[in-house]
């Protein structure tokens, strides 16, 4: 009887041995949400005009592309891969829609073609990573330069600024009666789809399995290559859509559009609790991470802080998020080892008693 009880206790996951409130609240995601709320409260109390509806509107407009691309990026990083080419895909899709519109194509067709360009770019990344077997870091550094070079080569130093007013006005419009930009509707739809996909489906569970142990996932029947290929295609497609929105928002198609945005996206994803080593993360934490970086940046700009200082603060947040994740993993491994030793000692004592 004693031996059976010990065995059952040994099979219990330590994380689920804690009370539910601790599992729900004592997490990195909850901490990021708490910090976000604190930044909002402090900014409302100390920063002039931060409480203006226009501040909310411009903040959400500016971070909308980051929010959109952070969704597939979360899934990619959970599988222990990365996509550094997303901002270049935004620029390439922006140039595509600009060039085609300038050539007389209907805007709707040009926008669809730009999204397809994003899909193809994502498929190229996926092919090189999953079929050729190259590391995603090396591949996407290369395609970052490739896609950006194509975008700049198509337009050079020129810019396309003439787009149908109906579409540019729509990109800048708000949800009626609110300060929320209209782009938040497609974002909310995509966020729900990605959240369900990640947290409530076997496909989502397979992503965590791949991130924790790719070989074990393969032996358990998960098609690792196909799964990663799908993720890179999703990343490229969403980046293409973000490029169309970016172009309409600023009425400007240039090869340099969104340059450097990939660093903001990755910083927000890691800050939101996704482990760079794969196998861990949640979308609500990532969304909170994007909002935290955006809100902090908006408050600092209103307070007169220069963009260079804001970039330094963002970099510090990124470093702290990675360091804290590593420190937390080390503490958890130490605790698990200590718990295992205690259980072994109890098992030995029980066996001696029997």
RALIN-V775380 format. One line per field, one symbol per residue. ss: DSSP state (@ for helix, = for strand, . for the rest). psi: psi as a letter, one per 20 degrees, with the letter a starting at -180 (. if undefined). burial: b if it has 9 or more other ideal C-beta (glycine too) atoms within 8 Angstrom, else e. A space follows every 10 residues. Layout:
# RALIN-V775380
ss: ???
psi: ???
burial: ???
This chain:
# RALIN-V775380
ss: .@@@@@@@@@ ...@@@@..@ @@@@@..@@@ @@@@@@@@@@ @@@@@@.... ..@@@@@@@@ @@@@@@@@@@ @@@@@@@@.. .....@@@@@ @@@@@@@@@@ @@....@@@@ @@@@@@@@@@ @@@@@@@@@@ .....@@@@@ @@@@@@@@@@ @@@@@....= ....@@@@@@ @@.=...... =.@@@@@@@@ @@@@@@@@@. .@@@@@@@@@ @@.@@@@@@. ...@@@@@@@ @@@@@@@@@@ @@@@@@@@@@ ..=....... @@@@@@@@@@ @......... ..@@@@@@@@ @@@@@@@@@@ @@....@@@@ @@@@@@@@@@ @@@@@@@@@@ @@@@@@@@@@ @@@@@@@@@@ @@@.
psi: gggggggghh ipphhjiqqg hhhhhmrhgh gggggghggg ggghhhppjh jphhggghgh ghighggghh ghhghghhjk aqoijghhhg gghghghggh ghijqqhggg gghhhhgggg ghhgggghgh ghkqphgggh gghghghhgg ghhhicjrqp ioqphghhhh hiqqppjrjp qhihghgggh ggghggggij qhgghhghgg hgngghgghj jpngggghgg ghggggghhg ghhgggghgj lpoqhjpjpi hhhgghgggh hjjppijrjq rqhhhgghgg hggggggggh ghijpqhghg hggggghggh ggghgggghg ghhggggghh gghhghgghg hhg.
burial: eebeebeeee eeebeeeeee eebeeebbbb ebbebbeebb eebbeebeeb eeeebbbbbb bebbbbbbbb bbbbbbbbbb bbbbbbbbbb bbbbbbbbbb beeebebebb bebbbbbbbb bbbbbbbbbb eeeeebeebb bebbbbbbeb bbebbeeeeb eebeeebbeb bbebbeeeeb bbbbebbeeb beebbbbbbe beebebbbbb bbebebbeee ebebeebbbb bbbbbbbbbb bbbbbbbbbe ebbbbebbee bbebbbbbbb bbbbbeebbb bbbbbbbbbb bbbbbbbbbb bbeeeeeebb eebbbebbee bbebbeebbe eeeebbeebe eebeebbeeb eeee
